[in-house]
Amino acid sequence: MYVVFRCDCGRAMYSREDVAQKKCVCGKTFKIKSRRIIAKTEDAQLASEKVRELQEEKYGGAYFTTADKM
């Protein structure tokens, strides 16, 4: 079972339910049991898709461009 939650910086993350601590890319380490769980999924692929949806909801869709168009 996997859980989806947010860091204090706003980044959505997922982890296995039995993991005690997780470290965000912002550098903050926190206990997963103390976080508000947004969703629970059966496998990592579904958790990854949920995280992607939450990130796009907050920050907008990802897009790619070439250097000459910047």
Z-matrix of the N, CA and C atoms (Angstrom, degrees):
N
C 1 1.439
C 2 1.533 1 108.62
N 3 1.322 2 116.44 1 137.60
C 4 1.461 3 122.92 2 179.89
C 5 1.519 4 109.58 3 -118.81
N 6 1.329 5 116.28 4 146.59
C 7 1.459 6 121.81 5 178.50
C 8 1.523 7 109.65 6 -117.61
N 9 1.330 8 115.72 7 145.61
C 10 1.457 9 122.57 8 178.33
C 11 1.524 10 107.44 9 -114.29
N 12 1.338 11 116.63 10 134.29
C 13 1.460 12 121.87 11 -176.27
C 14 1.528 13 108.59 12 -152.71
N 15 1.317 14 116.88 13 174.34
C 16 1.465 15 121.86 14 178.35
C 17 1.519 16 110.29 15 -116.93
N 18 1.319 17 114.20 16 147.38
C 19 1.462 18 121.86 17 171.67
C 20 1.531 19 107.53 18 -81.50
N 21 1.317 20 117.18 19 168.46
C 22 1.458 21 121.17 20 176.44
C 23 1.531 22 111.73 21 -64.43
N 24 1.323 23 117.61 22 -25.05
C 25 1.464 24 121.30 23 178.96
C 26 1.530 25 111.54 24 -76.78
N 27 1.336 26 117.82 25 -12.16
C 28 1.452 27 121.76 26 178.12
C 29 1.516 28 114.81 27 106.39
N 30 1.311 29 117.48 28 -11.09
C 31 1.454 30 121.13 29 -178.78
C 32 1.524 31 110.68 30 -71.38
N 33 1.316 32 116.55 31 132.31
C 34 1.461 33 121.53 32 175.02
C 35 1.522 34 108.59 33 -80.90
N 36 1.327 35 115.86 34 140.70
C 37 1.457 36 121.47 35 -177.65
C 38 1.519 37 109.12 36 -141.64
N 39 1.320 38 115.79 37 164.26
C 40 1.465 39 120.19 38 172.96
C 41 1.513 40 109.50 39 -137.55
N 42 1.322 41 114.93 40 158.55
C 43 1.449 42 121.30 41 -179.89
C 44 1.520 43 108.84 42 -158.98
N 45 1.323 44 116.38 43 160.39
C 46 1.456 45 119.47 44 172.25
C 47 1.521 46 108.96 45 -63.94
N 48 1.294 47 116.07 46 148.72
C 49 1.460 48 121.00 47 -175.36
C 50 1.534 49 112.05 48 -66.24
N 51 1.324 50 117.98 49 -28.16
C 52 1.460 51 120.97 50 -176.20
C 53 1.528 52 114.16 51 -86.51
N 54 1.322 53 118.18 52 -0.35
C 55 1.460 54 121.69 53 178.95
C 56 1.525 55 108.74 54 -79.64
N 57 1.340 56 116.94 55 138.15
C 58 1.460 57 120.78 56 -176.11
C 59 1.525 58 112.58 57 -84.86
N 60 1.351 59 117.67 58 -44.54
C 61 1.459 60 121.47 59 -176.15
C 62 1.515 61 111.21 60 -129.16
N 63 1.322 62 115.26 61 155.03
C 64 1.459 63 121.41 62 178.33
C 65 1.518 64 107.62 63 -141.02
N 66 1.334 65 116.54 64 145.20
C 67 1.457 66 121.27 65 178.20
C 68 1.517 67 108.83 66 -114.80
N 69 1.322 68 115.97 67 127.49
C 70 1.459 69 122.28 68 -179.98
C 71 1.535 70 108.97 69 -82.63
N 72 1.316 71 116.90 70 162.86
C 73 1.457 72 120.73 71 177.55
C 74 1.523 73 111.51 72 -67.93
N 75 1.340 74 118.01 73 -17.68
C 76 1.467 75 121.25 74 176.92
C 77 1.527 76 111.07 75 -75.65
N 78 1.332 77 117.60 76 -12.79
C 79 1.455 78 121.91 77 177.48
C 80 1.517 79 114.57 78 107.04
N 81 1.307 80 118.68 79 -10.92
C 82 1.459 81 121.83 80 -178.45
C 83 1.529 82 110.37 81 -79.67
N 84 1.322 83 115.97 82 133.23
C 85 1.455 84 122.79 83 174.67
C 86 1.517 85 108.06 84 -108.17
N 87 1.323 86 117.14 85 134.30
C 88 1.452 87 120.22 86 -177.99
C 89 1.518 88 110.53 87 -145.68
N 90 1.322 89 115.15 88 162.24
C 91 1.457 90 122.00 89 177.46
C 92 1.515 91 108.60 90 -85.69
N 93 1.305 92 117.21 91 130.00
C 94 1.460 93 122.38 92 -176.33
C 95 1.528 94 111.16 93 -67.10
N 96 1.318 95 118.01 94 -35.63
C 97 1.463 96 120.07 95 -178.49
C 98 1.519 97 112.40 96 -64.73
N 99 1.326 98 118.19 97 -22.23
C 100 1.460 99 120.65 98 -179.56
C 101 1.532 100 112.15 99 -89.36
N 102 1.336 101 117.96 100 -4.35
C 103 1.462 102 121.69 101 -179.49
C 104 1.529 103 110.54 102 -87.71
N 105 1.327 104 116.06 103 154.23
C 106 1.466 105 120.74 104 173.93
C 107 1.522 106 107.39 105 -80.17
N 108 1.316 107 117.46 106 121.26
C 109 1.463 108 123.11 107 -177.83
C 110 1.529 109 108.52 108 -80.97
N 111 1.331 110 116.05 109 124.87
C 112 1.462 111 121.64 110 179.84
C 113 1.522 112 110.29 111 -85.09
N 114 1.335 113 116.72 112 -41.33
C 115 1.466 114 120.15 113 -177.47
C 116 1.526 115 109.21 114 -153.77
N 117 1.332 116 115.28 115 158.08
C 118 1.466 117 122.45 116 173.21
C 119 1.518 118 107.23 117 -125.80
N 120 1.334 119 116.19 118 137.12
C 121 1.457 120 121.38 119 179.77
C 122 1.518 121 109.64 120 -132.60
N 123 1.329 122 115.31 121 163.53
C 124 1.458 123 121.27 122 -178.79
C 125 1.523 124 113.02 123 -82.18
N 126 1.330 125 118.22 124 -33.26
C 127 1.462 126 119.42 125 -177.61
C 128 1.531 127 111.56 126 -134.95
N 129 1.324 128 115.13 127 166.71
C 130 1.461 129 121.63 128 -174.54
C 131 1.528 130 112.04 129 -66.90
N 132 1.308 131 118.36 130 -32.57
C 133 1.460 132 120.89 131 -178.85
C 134 1.535 133 110.85 132 -64.98
N 135 1.315 134 117.17 133 -43.58
C 136 1.468 135 120.42 134 177.40
C 137 1.522 136 111.20 135 -65.31
N 138 1.333 137 117.05 136 -38.33
C 139 1.464 138 120.94 137 178.07
C 140 1.522 139 110.19 138 -64.97
N 141 1.325 140 116.89 139 -40.61
C 142 1.459 141 121.29 140 178.51
C 143 1.529 142 111.43 141 -63.68
N 144 1.316 143 117.24 142 -41.04
C 145 1.461 144 121.13 143 177.88
C 146 1.520 145 111.35 144 -64.76
N 147 1.325 146 117.20 145 -39.14
C 148 1.467 147 121.14 146 178.52
C 149 1.526 148 110.88 147 -65.47
N 150 1.335 149 116.46 148 -41.63
C 151 1.462 150 120.73 149 177.18
C 152 1.531 151 109.92 150 -62.00
N 153 1.315 152 116.99 151 -42.84
C 154 1.461 153 121.42 152 178.54
C 155 1.530 154 110.87 153 -60.28
N 156 1.332 155 116.79 154 -43.14
C 157 1.466 156 120.97 155 177.94
C 158 1.531 157 111.24 156 -61.74
N 159 1.333 158 116.80 157 -44.08
C 160 1.459 159 120.56 158 -179.28
C 161 1.521 160 111.65 159 -66.05
N 162 1.335 161 117.23 160 -39.45
C 163 1.463 162 120.69 161 178.62
C 164 1.528 163 110.76 162 -65.87
N 165 1.327 164 117.43 163 -42.45
C 166 1.463 165 120.50 164 178.83
C 167 1.521 166 110.76 165 -66.54
N 168 1.321 167 117.41 166 -35.67
C 169 1.461 168 121.74 167 178.22
C 170 1.527 169 110.81 168 -63.01
N 171 1.331 170 116.51 169 -40.73
C 172 1.461 171 120.47 170 -176.67
C 173 1.524 172 112.80 171 -83.07
N 174 1.339 173 117.58 172 -41.80
C 175 1.457 174 121.54 173 -172.35
C 176 1.521 175 114.14 174 -110.25
N 177 1.318 176 118.35 175 -2.33
C 178 1.460 177 120.88 176 -177.45
C 179 1.514 178 110.50 177 90.49
N 180 1.317 179 116.12 178 167.20
C 181 1.462 180 121.15 179 -177.73
C 182 1.511 181 112.45 180 -70.41
N 183 1.307 182 115.03 181 152.34
C 184 1.455 183 120.77 182 177.29
C 185 1.522 184 109.07 183 -81.25
N 186 1.295 185 115.87 184 139.61
C 187 1.450 186 120.23 185 176.17
C 188 1.516 187 108.75 186 -140.69
N 189 1.309 188 115.65 187 153.95
C 190 1.446 189 121.65 188 -178.21
C 191 1.521 190 108.82 189 -121.54
N 192 1.305 191 116.61 190 144.91
C 193 1.446 192 122.23 191 178.92
C 194 1.525 193 108.97 192 -144.22
N 195 1.310 194 115.91 193 168.98
C 196 1.458 195 120.01 194 178.79
C 197 1.525 196 109.08 195 -95.17
N 198 1.313 197 116.81 196 161.39
C 199 1.454 198 122.06 197 -175.94
C 200 1.530 199 112.47 198 -62.96
N 201 1.335 200 117.64 199 -31.13
C 202 1.470 201 119.15 200 -178.16
C 203 1.524 202 113.07 201 -72.22
N 204 1.340 203 118.15 202 -12.44
C 205 1.462 204 121.34 203 -179.87
C 206 1.522 205 112.43 204 -98.49
N 207 1.302 206 117.18 205 0.73
C 208 1.471 207 120.34 206 -178.06
C 209 1.498 208 112.01 207 -85.04
